[in-house]
């Protein structure tokens, strides 16, 4: 059976277009807690895509310089950092509203247990503008430990032409955890999401990486045997070189792509005939 040459040329032209770098306005994001089954938790992650203009924190500076960070680092509250994001220049990048969301894990609320993961779609808006990805979450239980990317340009999802550069895999290690510097590190002084009693001890220190003080491993070990708010018992701590979280970002094919691949399959069938 002969194949219509015009139809074939049109289909091959469409195929050539799909061979070009993919452009998408939706991405799929998977977040995993990769710690040991009896180790630490995360609060719901705050995530955002932006033009590179939203700086969630800078190491060596006071947390108070970054709106919303204290609430996230001390109690896992993502609402203030979402408000700060919306009010920033990055939140209205080039006239295109950037996207931010607080993402809860699909397990024990309000924390994300070791071994749990979640996958969700995130609308990008204009991929030539909202090219960069940011995230933040509190480490549980702790007084004010958090993970986030301090460099707003660290995780580029799209190039200047709006073409997806992924898949993008972000691996978070123990050495990437930050001490917010706003509460004294003590497992018995009001550590968030812990049943330990005691009054929080405020402090005014600069944001720093965990494991830069010799006492940091002892601080984490002091939580072993303690109980979290959801009834879990901490049985092990994490080290500086332990992988504690992974974020994987993929493009979501446009609906027309599936139809095109179906047409390609049909063409192959007609050729076999």
PyMOL commands that set and color helices and strands:
alter all, ss='L'
color gray80, all
select helices_A, chain A and resi 5-18+63-65+69-75+79-87+89-91+174-176+216-221+255-272
alter helices_A, ss='H'
color red, helices_A
select strands_A, chain A and resi 26-33+41-43+45-50+92-93+96-97+99-103+111-112+117-123+132-140+145-148+168-173+178-179+208-209+243-251
alter strands_A, ss='S'
color yellow, strands_A
deselect
rebuild
show_as cartoon
